[in-house]
Structure formats: structure tokens, C-alpha cells
Amino acid sequence: MNEMNKYLEAMETAVEAKNKKAIELLEGLSAYVYQFAHARVQETSGRERDDWEVIHQRAKSLINDMAKTGHSFWL
């Protein structure tokens, strides 16, 4: 989970800086993070599921922000 948080921090930094090149480079990573977190939400239960849901929602929000910032395959 710590690894996913670091990936999310990288995505967040790119969005905050409005760095279109960094966002472009992170699009593949963002897809991986989103899919991985989504799978974990489906596979787990209880407190662990809640933790993964937070990560999943954070990834979803950041992907939305990434799409708004520049050209994105998410659009």
C-alpha cells in the first residue's frame, strides 16, 4: 500500500505543477494504480477494503485532474 501512495504522490505532484509532460508520462502508471486499487477493493473486506477504497478514490480523482490539465487518453 505504501508503494501505491508513492505513485499517487507522483501523480499529485504532476497535477499540482500542471506539468503536461509529466502527466503524459504518468498516464500508464495512473492506469495501473487505478486498476490495481480497483481489484484490491473487489478482493478484500473490512478495514483493508476501506483502505484500498481510499486509494482507489484518490486515483480516480487524480486521473480526472490529469485529464483536465492536458491531453489525455482518459478523455
C-alpha positions as CSV (number, residue, x, y, z in Angstrom):
1,M,0.0,0.0,0.0
2,N,2.9,2.3,0.7
3,E,4.1,1.8,-2.9
4,M,0.7,2.9,-4.2
5,N,0.8,6.0,-2.0
6,K,4.1,7.0,-3.5
7,Y,2.7,6.5,-7.0
8,L,-0.3,8.7,-6.1
9,E,2.1,11.4,-4.7
10,A,3.9,11.4,-8.1
11,M,0.7,11.9,-9.9
12,E,-0.4,14.6,-7.4
13,T,2.8,16.5,-7.9
14,A,2.5,16.5,-11.6
15,V,-1.1,17.7,-11.4
16,E,-0.2,20.5,-8.9
17,A,2.6,21.6,-11.1
18,K,0.3,21.4,-14.2
19,N,3.3,19.7,-15.9
20,K,1.8,18.3,-19.1
21,K,4.8,16.3,-20.0
22,A,5.0,14.6,-16.6
23,I,1.3,13.9,-16.7
24,E,1.7,12.3,-20.1
25,L,4.5,10.2,-18.8
26,L,2.4,9.2,-15.8
27,E,-0.7,8.1,-17.7
28,G,0.4,4.5,-17.9
29,L,1.2,4.4,-14.2
30,S,-2.1,6.0,-13.4
31,A,-4.0,3.3,-15.3
32,Y,-2.0,0.7,-13.4
33,V,-2.7,2.3,-10.0
34,Y,-6.4,2.6,-10.8
35,Q,-6.8,-1.0,-11.9
36,F,-4.7,-2.4,-9.1
37,A,-6.6,-0.5,-6.4
38,H,-10.0,-1.4,-8.0
39,A,-9.0,-5.1,-8.0
40,R,-8.0,-4.9,-4.3
41,V,-11.3,-3.2,-3.4
42,Q,-13.1,-6.2,-5.0
43,E,-10.8,-8.8,-3.4
44,T,-10.6,-7.6,0.2
45,S,-13.0,-6.9,3.0
46,G,-13.2,-4.9,6.3
47,R,-10.6,-2.3,7.2
48,E,-8.3,-3.4,4.4
49,R,-11.1,-2.8,1.8
50,D,-11.7,0.6,3.3
51,D,-8.0,1.5,2.9
52,W,-8.0,0.3,-0.7
53,E,-11.2,2.2,-1.4
54,V,-9.5,5.5,-0.3
55,I,-6.6,4.8,-2.6
56,H,-9.0,3.9,-5.5
57,Q,-11.0,7.1,-5.0
58,R,-7.8,9.2,-4.8
59,A,-6.5,7.7,-8.0
60,K,-9.9,8.3,-9.7
61,S,-9.8,12.0,-8.6
62,L,-6.2,12.5,-9.7
63,I,-6.9,10.9,-13.1
64,N,-9.8,13.3,-13.5
65,D,-7.5,16.2,-12.7
66,M,-4.8,14.8,-15.0
67,A,-7.4,14.7,-17.9
68,K,-8.4,18.3,-17.2
69,T,-4.8,19.5,-17.2
70,G,-3.9,18.4,-20.7
71,H,-4.3,15.9,-23.5
72,S,-5.2,12.6,-22.0
73,F,-6.2,9.1,-23.2
74,W,-8.7,9.3,-20.4
75,L,-10.9,11.7,-22.4
